[in-house]
Amino acid sequence: MIRVHHLEQSRSQRVIWLLEELKLDYDVVLYKRDPVTMAAPESLTKVHPLGKSPVITDGALTVAESGAIIEYLIDRYDKDRCLKPLDGQALLNYRYWLHFAEGSLMPLLVMKLVLTKMATSPMPFFVKPIAKSISQKIQSAFIEPRLTPQLQFIEQTLTKHTWFTGESLTGADIQMSFPLMAVSTRLDISQYPNIFRFLKQVEATTGYKNAMKKQDMLLGYKGAEITL
């Protein structure tokens, strides 16, 4: 039996969605964050030494990292070869977007979130203007000049194709869904109509709907917060 070790407010929703697309039986083991530090509980380190999520166990096997999990599940269980291009440029694009999500896009989003929180965190009044100024300068000088071209490139890609590698949903789309959802909650994406369209397509898939229903049921509330 596949088990998804799901830390609340983490990136495990992509794994649950993929399992629904593959129509596999699975269990979800829920872990609660420390309410003060937001750190994962010690019990998660018994599954993987870093105590991070997502991580799955499949019998005696343990697989961590979203991209590695997606590759493992598709390679082992996608018997109809529906969720991964077979060859050519489409396969290369699949691999590119599978790694781009966490290797290029997410680091910038995490930095942006940390800097935003730094500027708004409680601190002595005389320090606050300095912290806000530093945050704004780093974002304008470093993050935005790198994030904007990435979003423009994504927009151009989705102008050419319905999904990231063509006209069918693949694991690359599942991997890219999370960072783009994070973007949509923190930035105005009205200038990126195809990214907006992509996210609406994601939300309309049966697998995604089933995954969100299961996640909401497990967490006990509707609409799990997207965190980075």
C-alpha positions as protocol buffer text, in pm:
chain_id: "A"
residue {
  index: 1
  type: MET
  ca { x: 0 y: 0 z: 0 }
}
residue {
  index: 2
  type: ILE
  ca { x: 127 y: 346 z: -92 }
}
residue {
  index: 3
  type: ARG
  ca { x: 132 y: 591 z: 195 }
}
residue {
  index: 4
  type: VAL
  ca { x: 157 y: 967 z: 148 }
}
residue {
  index: 5
  type: HIS
  ca { x: 320 y: 1126 z: 451 }
}
residue {
  index: 6
  type: HIS
  ca { x: 145 y: 1461 z: 438 }
}
residue {
  index: 7
  type: LEU
  ca { x: 259 y: 1756 z: 647 }
}
residue {
  index: 8
  type: GLU
  ca { x: -19 y: 2013 z: 680 }
}
residue {
  index: 9
  type: GLN
  ca { x: 33 y: 2323 z: 464 }
}
residue {
  index: 10
  type: SER
  ca { x: 290 y: 2151 z: 247 }
}
residue {
  index: 11
  type: ARG
  ca { x: 330 y: 2053 z: -115 }
}
residue {
  index: 12
  type: SER
  ca { x: 186 y: 1702 z: -88 }
}
residue {
  index: 13
  type: GLN
  ca { x: -133 y: 1789 z: -274 }
}
residue {
  index: 14
  type: ARG
  ca { x: 42 y: 1724 z: -605 }
}
residue {
  index: 15
  type: VAL
  ca { x: 120 y: 1369 z: -500 }
}
residue {
  index: 16
  type: ILE
  ca { x: -238 y: 1306 z: -392 }
}
residue {
  index: 17
  type: TRP
  ca { x: -360 y: 1445 z: -726 }
}
residue {
  index: 18
  type: LEU
  ca { x: -125 y: 1216 z: -921 }
}
residue {
  index: 19
  type: LEU
  ca { x: -240 y: 913 z: -723 }
}
residue {
  index: 20
  type: GLU
  ca { x: -599 y: 1002 z: -813 }
}
residue {
  index: 21
  type: GLU
  ca { x: -504 y: 1033 z: -1181 }
}
residue {
  index: 22
  type: LEU
  ca { x: -340 y: 690 z: -1163 }
}
residue {
  index: 23
  type: LYS
  ca { x: -645 y: 551 z: -981 }
}
residue {
  index: 24
  type: LEU
  ca { x: -427 y: 386 z: -716 }
}
residue {
  index: 25
  type: ASP
  ca { x: -521 y: 286 z: -365 }
}
residue {
  index: 26
  type: TYR
  ca { x: -332 y: 486 z: -104 }
}
residue {
  index: 27
  type: ASP
  ca { x: -340 y: 609 z: 253 }
}
residue {
  index: 28
  type: VAL
  ca { x: -256 y: 956 z: 376 }
}
residue {
  index: 29
  type: VAL
  ca { x: -71 y: 993 z: 706 }
}
residue {
  index: 30
  type: LEU
  ca { x: -120 y: 1345 z: 839 }
}
residue {
  index: 31
  type: TYR
  ca { x: 144 y: 1531 z: 1039 }
}
residue {
  index: 32
  type: LYS
  ca { x: 76 y: 1855 z: 1226 }
}
residue {
  index: 33
  type: ARG
  ca { x: 318 y: 2147 z: 1231 }
}
residue {
  index: 34
  type: ASP
  ca { x: 437 y: 2303 z: 1555 }
}
residue {
  index: 35
  type: PRO
  ca { x: 198 y: 2598 z: 1608 }
}
residue {
  index: 36
  type: VAL
  ca { x: 482 y: 2830 z: 1714 }
}
residue {
  index: 37
  type: THR
  ca { x: 778 y: 2733 z: 1493 }
}
residue {
  index: 38
  type: MET
  ca { x: 573 y: 2578 z: 1207 }
}
residue {
  index: 39
  type: ALA
  ca { x: 836 y: 2301 z: 1202 }
}
residue {
  index: 40
  type: ALA
  ca { x: 750 y: 1943 z: 1118 }
}
residue {
  index: 41
  type: PRO
  ca { x: 711 y: 1698 z: 1407 }
}
residue {
  index: 42
  type: GLU
  ca { x: 996 y: 1469 z: 1505 }
}
residue {
  index: 43
  type: SER
  ca { x: 788 y: 1169 z: 1397 }
}
residue {
  index: 44
  type: LEU
  ca { x: 831 y: 1265 z: 1031 }
}
residue {
  index: 45
  type: THR
  ca { x: 1210 y: 1216 z: 1059 }
}
residue {
  index: 46
  type: LYS
  ca { x: 1140 y: 847 z: 1120 }
}
residue {
  index: 47
  type: VAL
  ca { x: 1010 y: 829 z: 764 }
}
residue {
  index: 48
  type: HIS
  ca { x: 1288 y: 1041 z: 610 }
}
residue {
  index: 49
  type: PRO
  ca { x: 1589 y: 1190 z: 797 }
}
residue {
  index: 50
  type: LEU
  ca { x: 1513 y: 1547 z: 685 }
}
residue {
  index: 51
  type: GLY
  ca { x: 1159 y: 1530 z: 818 }
}
residue {
  index: 52
  type: LYS
  ca { x: 1019 y: 1707 z: 514 }
}
residue {
  index: 53
  type: SER
  ca { x: 707 y: 1654 z: 306 }
}
residue {
  index: 54
  type: PRO
  ca { x: 608 y: 1524 z: 60 }
}
residue {
  index: 55
  type: VAL
  ca { x: 747 y: 1178 z: 107 }
}
residue {
  index: 56
  type: ILE
  ca { x: 586 y: 846 z: 23 }
}
residue {
  index: 57
  type: THR
  ca { x: 642 y: 488 z: 124 }
}
residue {
  index: 58
  type: ASP
  ca { x: 553 y: 206 z: -112 }
}
residue {
  index: 59
  type: GLY
  ca { x: 608 y: -118 z: 71 }
}
residue {
  index: 60
  type: ALA
  ca { x: 975 y: -118 z: 170 }
}
residue {
  index: 61
  type: LEU
  ca { x: 1059 y: 177 z: -58 }
}
residue {
  index: 62
  type: THR
  ca { x: 1079 y: 540 z: 52 }
}
residue {
  index: 63
  type: VAL
  ca { x: 1074 y: 824 z: -200 }
}
residue {
  index: 64
  type: ALA
  ca { x: 1114 y: 1194 z: -116 }
}
residue {
  index: 65
  type: GLU
  ca { x: 1104 y: 1517 z: -319 }
}
residue {
  index: 66
  type: SER
  ca { x: 802 y: 1601 z: -536 }
}
residue {
  index: 67
  type: GLY
  ca { x: 974 y: 1553 z: -871 }
}
residue {
  index: 68
  type: ALA
  ca { x: 1129 y: 1222 z: -771 }
}
residue {
  index: 69
  type: ILE
  ca { x: 795 y: 1098 z: -637 }
}
residue {
  index: 70
  type: ILE
  ca { x: 615 y: 1195 z: -958 }
}
residue {
  index: 71
  type: GLU
  ca { x: 879 y: 1021 z: -1170 }
}
residue {
  index: 72
  type: TYR
  ca { x: 865 y: 708 z: -955 }
}
residue {
  index: 73
  type: LEU
  ca { x: 487 y: 678 z: -955 }
}
residue {
  index: 74
  type: ILE
  ca { x: 450 y: 738 z: -1329 }
}
residue {
  index: 75
  type: ASP
  ca { x: 736 y: 508 z: -1426 }
}
residue {
  index: 76
  type: ARG
  ca { x: 602 y: 228 z: -1207 }
}
residue {
  index: 77
  type: TYR
  ca { x: 226 y: 263 z: -1226 }
}
residue {
  index: 78
  type: ASP
  ca { x: 127 y: 451 z: -1542 }
}
residue {
  index: 79
  type: LYS
  ca { x: 65 y: 134 z: -1739 }
}
residue {
  index: 80
  type: ASP
  ca { x: -119 y: 315 z: -2019 }
}
residue {
  index: 81
  type: ARG
  ca { x: 168 y: 566 z: -2063 }
}
residue {
  index: 82
  type: CYS
  ca { x: -75 y: 857 z: -2047 }
}
residue {
  index: 83
  type: LEU
  ca { x: 107 y: 1092 z: -1810 }
}
residue {
  index: 84
  type: LYS
  ca { x: 451 y: 1106 z: -1971 }
}
residue {
  index: 85
  type: PRO
  ca { x: 544 y: 1175 z: -2335 }
}
residue {
  index: 86
  type: LEU
  ca { x: 707 y: 880 z: -2508 }
}
residue {
  index: 87
  type: ASP
  ca { x: 996 y: 1049 z: -2686 }
}
residue {
  index: 88
  type: GLY
  ca { x: 1123 y: 1348 z: -2881 }
}
residue {
  index: 89
  type: GLN
  ca { x: 1102 y: 1712 z: -2779 }
}
residue {
  index: 90
  type: ALA
  ca { x: 787 y: 1651 z: -2576 }
}
residue {
  index: 91
  type: LEU
  ca { x: 976 y: 1413 z: -2346 }
}
residue {
  index: 92
  type: LEU
  ca { x: 1261 y: 1663 z: -2310 }
}
residue {
  index: 93
  type: ASN
  ca { x: 1009 y: 1938 z: -2230 }
}
residue {
  index: 94
  type: TYR
  ca { x: 846 y: 1708 z: -1974 }
}
residue {
  index: 95
  type: ARG
  ca { x: 1176 y: 1660 z: -1794 }
}
residue {
  index: 96
  type: TYR
  ca { x: 1254 y: 2029 z: -1814 }
}
residue {
  index: 97
  type: TRP
  ca { x: 930 y: 2146 z: -1651 }
}
residue {
  index: 98
  type: LEU
  ca { x: 943 y: 1867 z: -1396 }
}
residue {
  index: 99
  type: HIS
  ca { x: 1272 y: 2009 z: -1268 }
}
residue {
  index: 100
  type: PHE
  ca { x: 1208 y: 2377 z: -1344 }
}
residue {
  index: 101
  type: ALA
  ca { x: 923 y: 2392 z: -1092 }
}
residue {
  index: 102
  type: GLU
  ca { x: 1141 y: 2334 z: -786 }
}
residue {
  index: 103
  type: GLY
  ca { x: 1483 y: 2418 z: -932 }
}
residue {
  index: 104
  type: SER
  ca { x: 1411 y: 2762 z: -1081 }
}
residue {
  index: 105
  type: LEU
  ca { x: 1067 y: 2898 z: -994 }
}
residue {
  index: 106
  type: MET
  ca { x: 1013 y: 2792 z: -633 }
}
residue {
  index: 107
  type: PRO
  ca { x: 1342 y: 2933 z: -492 }
}
residue {
  index: 108
  type: LEU
  ca { x: 1244 y: 3282 z: -610 }
}
residue {
  index: 109
  type: LEU
  ca { x: 893 y: 3245 z: -466 }
}
residue {
  index: 110
  type: VAL
  ca { x: 1032 y: 3129 z: -132 }
}
residue {
  index: 111
  type: MET
  ca { x: 1272 y: 3424 z: -120 }
}
residue {
  index: 112
  type: LYS
  ca { x: 989 y: 3662 z: -203 }
}
residue {
  index: 113
  type: LEU
  ca { x: 774 y: 3517 z: 75 }
}
residue {
  index: 114
  type: VAL
  ca { x: 1055 y: 3534 z: 333 }
}
residue {
  index: 115
  type: LEU
  ca { x: 1137 y: 3894 z: 246 }
}
residue {
  index: 116
  type: THR
  ca { x: 770 y: 3995 z: 259 }
}
residue {
  index: 117
  type: LYS
  ca { x: 731 y: 3835 z: 600 }
}
residue {
  index: 118
  type: MET
  ca { x: 1051 y: 3999 z: 721 }
}
residue {
  index: 119
  type: ALA
  ca { x: 916 y: 4342 z: 633 }
}
residue {
  index: 120
  type: THR
  ca { x: 587 y: 4281 z: 815 }
}
residue {
  index: 121
  type: SER
  ca { x: 712 y: 4088 z: 1120 }
}
residue {
  index: 122
  type: PRO
  ca { x: 690 y: 4244 z: 1469 }
}
residue {
  index: 123
  type: MET
  ca { x: 1006 y: 4441 z: 1551 }
}
residue {
  index: 124
  type: PRO
  ca { x: 1112 y: 4766 z: 1722 }
}
residue {
  index: 125
  type: PHE
  ca { x: 961 y: 5065 z: 1543 }
}
residue {
  index: 126
  type: PHE
  ca { x: 1300 y: 5216 z: 1460 }
}
residue {
  index: 127
  type: VAL
  ca { x: 1411 y: 4894 z: 1284 }
}
residue {
  index: 128
  type: LYS
  ca { x: 1096 y: 4845 z: 1078 }
}
residue {
  index: 129
  type: PRO
  ca { x: 1172 y: 5110 z: 809 }
}
residue {
  index: 130
  type: ILE
  ca { x: 1518 y: 4960 z: 759 }
}
residue {
  index: 131
  type: ALA
  ca { x: 1383 y: 4606 z: 726 }
}
residue {
  index: 132
  type: LYS
  ca { x: 1114 y: 4723 z: 484 }
}
residue {
  index: 133
  type: SER
  ca { x: 1368 y: 4912 z: 275 }
}
residue {
  index: 134
  type: ILE
  ca { x: 1605 y: 4614 z: 256 }
}
residue {
  index: 135
  type: SER
  ca { x: 1317 y: 4384 z: 161 }
}
residue {
  index: 136
  type: GLN
  ca { x: 1198 y: 4614 z: -116 }
}
residue {
  index: 137
  type: LYS
  ca { x: 1547 y: 4665 z: -259 }
}
residue {
  index: 138
  type: ILE
  ca { x: 1626 y: 4293 z: -273 }
}
residue {
  index: 139
  type: GLN
  ca { x: 1292 y: 4220 z: -435 }
}
residue {
  index: 140
  type: SER
  ca { x: 1323 y: 4497 z: -694 }
}
residue {
  index: 141
  type: ALA
  ca { x: 1693 y: 4444 z: -770 }
}
residue {
  index: 142
  type: PHE
  ca { x: 1720 y: 4065 z: -752 }
}
residue {
  index: 143
  type: ILE
  ca { x: 1388 y: 3877 z: -739 }
}
residue {
  index: 144
  type: GLU
  ca { x: 1162 y: 4065 z: -980 }
}
residue {
  index: 145
  type: PRO
  ca { x: 1419 y: 4083 z: -1266 }
}
residue {
  index: 146
  type: ARG
  ca { x: 1445 y: 3703 z: -1246 }
}
residue {
  index: 147
  type: LEU
  ca { x: 1085 y: 3609 z: -1165 }
}
residue {
  index: 148
  type: THR
  ca { x: 921 y: 3818 z: -1437 }
}
residue {
  index: 149
  type: PRO
  ca { x: 1111 y: 3656 z: -1730 }
}
residue {
  index: 150
  type: GLN
  ca { x: 1026 y: 3312 z: -1591 }
}
residue {
  index: 151
  type: LEU
  ca { x: 655 y: 3395 z: -1579 }
}
residue {
  index: 152
  type: GLN
  ca { x: 674 y: 3541 z: -1931 }
}
residue {
  index: 153
  type: PHE
  ca { x: 841 y: 3222 z: -2055 }
}
residue {
  index: 154
  type: ILE
  ca { x: 572 y: 3009 z: -1890 }
}
residue {
  index: 155
  type: GLU
  ca { x: 303 y: 3228 z: -2047 }
}
residue {
  index: 156
  type: GLN
  ca { x: 462 y: 3189 z: -2392 }
}
residue {
  index: 157
  type: THR
  ca { x: 480 y: 2811 z: -2349 }
}
residue {
  index: 158
  type: LEU
  ca { x: 113 y: 2790 z: -2255 }
}
residue {
  index: 159
  type: THR
  ca { x: 26 y: 3007 z: -2554 }
}
residue {
  index: 160
  type: LYS
  ca { x: 156 y: 2733 z: -2781 }
}
residue {
  index: 161
  type: HIS
  ca { x: 12 y: 2432 z: -2597 }
}
residue {
  index: 162
  type: THR
  ca { x: -292 y: 2343 z: -2388 }
}
residue {
  index: 163
  type: TRP
  ca { x: -65 y: 2183 z: -2130 }
}
residue {
  index: 164
  type: PHE
  ca { x: 308 y: 2221 z: -2070 }
}
residue {
  index: 165
  type: THR
  ca { x: 421 y: 1947 z: -2309 }
}
residue {
  index: 166
  type: GLY
  ca { x: 134 y: 1940 z: -2556 }
}
residue {
  index: 167
  type: GLU
  ca { x: -238 y: 1873 z: -2562 }
}
residue {
  index: 168
  type: SER
  ca { x: -255 y: 1617 z: -2280 }
}
residue {
  index: 169
  type: LEU
  ca { x: -205 y: 1638 z: -1904 }
}
residue {
  index: 170
  type: THR
  ca { x: 129 y: 1498 z: -1783 }
}
residue {
  index: 171
  type: GLY
  ca { x: 324 y: 1476 z: -1462 }
}
residue {
  index: 172
  type: ALA
  ca { x: 496 y: 1802 z: -1558 }
}
residue {
  index: 173
  type: ASP
  ca { x: 163 y: 1984 z: -1530 }
}
residue {
  index: 174
  type: ILE
  ca { x: 102 y: 1831 z: -1189 }
}
residue {
  index: 175
  type: GLN
  ca { x: 447 y: 1944 z: -1078 }
}
residue {
  index: 176
  type: MET
  ca { x: 405 y: 2297 z: -1217 }
}
residue {
  index: 177
  type: SER
  ca { x: 58 y: 2343 z: -1067 }
}
residue {
  index: 178
  type: PHE
  ca { x: 175 y: 2418 z: -714 }
}
residue {
  index: 179
  type: PRO
  ca { x: 418 y: 2705 z: -781 }
}
residue {
  index: 180
  type: LEU
  ca { x: 173 y: 2866 z: -1023 }
}
residue {
  index: 181
  type: MET
  ca { x: -104 y: 2843 z: -765 }
}
residue {
  index: 182
  type: ALA
  ca { x: 133 y: 3009 z: -520 }
}
residue {
  index: 183
  type: VAL
  ca { x: 201 y: 3281 z: -777 }
}
residue {
  index: 184
  type: SER
  ca { x: -171 y: 3339 z: -826 }
}
residue {
  index: 185
  type: THR
  ca { x: -227 y: 3394 z: -452 }
}
residue {
  index: 186
  type: ARG
  ca { x: 51 y: 3652 z: -420 }
}
residue {
  index: 187
  type: LEU
  ca { x: 74 y: 3829 z: -755 }
}
residue {
  index: 188
  type: ASP
  ca { x: -168 y: 3980 z: -1005 }
}
residue {
  index: 189
  type: ILE
  ca { x: -166 y: 3731 z: -1292 }
}
residue {
  index: 190
  type: SER
  ca { x: -415 y: 3921 z: -1509 }
}
residue {
  index: 191
  type: GLN
  ca { x: -127 y: 3995 z: -1748 }
}
residue {
  index: 192
  type: TYR
  ca { x: -72 y: 3619 z: -1785 }
}
residue {
  index: 193
  type: PRO
  ca { x: -403 y: 3492 z: -1931 }
}
residue {
  index: 194
  type: ASN
  ca { x: -266 y: 3151 z: -2026 }
}
residue {
  index: 195
  type: ILE
  ca { x: -131 y: 3086 z: -1677 }
}
residue {
  index: 196
  type: PHE
  ca { x: -476 y: 3178 z: -1548 }
}
residue {
  index: 197
  type: ARG
  ca { x: -634 y: 2944 z: -1804 }
}
residue {
  index: 198
  type: PHE
  ca { x: -395 y: 2664 z: -1706 }
}
residue {
  index: 199
  type: LEU
  ca { x: -491 y: 2694 z: -1339 }
}
residue {
  index: 200
  type: LYS
  ca { x: -860 y: 2681 z: -1426 }
}
residue {
  index: 201
  type: GLN
  ca { x: -794 y: 2367 z: -1632 }
}
residue {
  index: 202
  type: VAL
  ca { x: -617 y: 2209 z: -1336 }
}
residue {
  index: 203
  type: GLU
  ca { x: -908 y: 2284 z: -1104 }
}
residue {
  index: 204
  type: ALA
  ca { x: -1151 y: 2134 z: -1356 }
}
residue {
  index: 205
  type: THR
  ca { x: -981 y: 1793 z: -1379 }
}
residue {
  index: 206
  type: THR
  ca { x: -1158 y: 1509 z: -1203 }
}
residue {
  index: 207
  type: GLY
  ca { x: -835 y: 1388 z: -1044 }
}
residue {
  index: 208
  type: TYR
  ca { x: -760 y: 1727 z: -891 }
}
residue {
  index: 209
  type: LYS
  ca { x: -1116 y: 1766 z: -763 }
}
residue {
  index: 210
  type: ASN
  ca { x: -1102 y: 1423 z: -599 }
}
residue {
  index: 211
  type: ALA
  ca { x: -763 y: 1500 z: -447 }
}
residue {
  index: 212
  type: MET
  ca { x: -885 y: 1827 z: -296 }
}
residue {
  index: 213
  type: LYS
  ca { x: -1195 y: 1659 z: -154 }
}
residue {
  index: 214
  type: LYS
  ca { x: -979 y: 1393 z: 11 }
}
residue {
  index: 215
  type: GLN
  ca { x: -734 y: 1652 z: 142 }
}
residue {
  index: 216
  type: ASP
  ca { x: -1011 y: 1873 z: 281 }
}
residue {
  index: 217
  type: MET
  ca { x: -1173 y: 1572 z: 448 }
}
residue {
  index: 218
  type: LEU
  ca { x: -843 y: 1469 z: 610 }
}
residue {
  index: 219
  type: LEU
  ca { x: -758 y: 1819 z: 728 }
}
residue {
  index: 220
  type: GLY
  ca { x: -1106 y: 1889 z: 854 }
}
residue {
  index: 221
  type: TYR
  ca { x: -1157 y: 2212 z: 667 }
}
residue {
  index: 222
  type: LYS
  ca { x: -1211 y: 2336 z: 311 }
}
residue {
  index: 223
  type: GLY
  ca { x: -940 y: 2501 z: 105 }
}
residue {
  index: 224
  type: ALA
  ca { x: -596 y: 2406 z: 236 }
}
residue {
  index: 225
  type: GLU
  ca { x: -362 y: 2703 z: 247 }
}
residue {
  index: 226
  type: ILE
  ca { x: -85 y: 2709 z: -9 }
}
residue {
  index: 227
  type: THR
  ca { x: 247 y: 2776 z: 158 }
}
residue {
  index: 228
  type: LEU
  ca { x: 594 y: 2774 z: 16 }
}
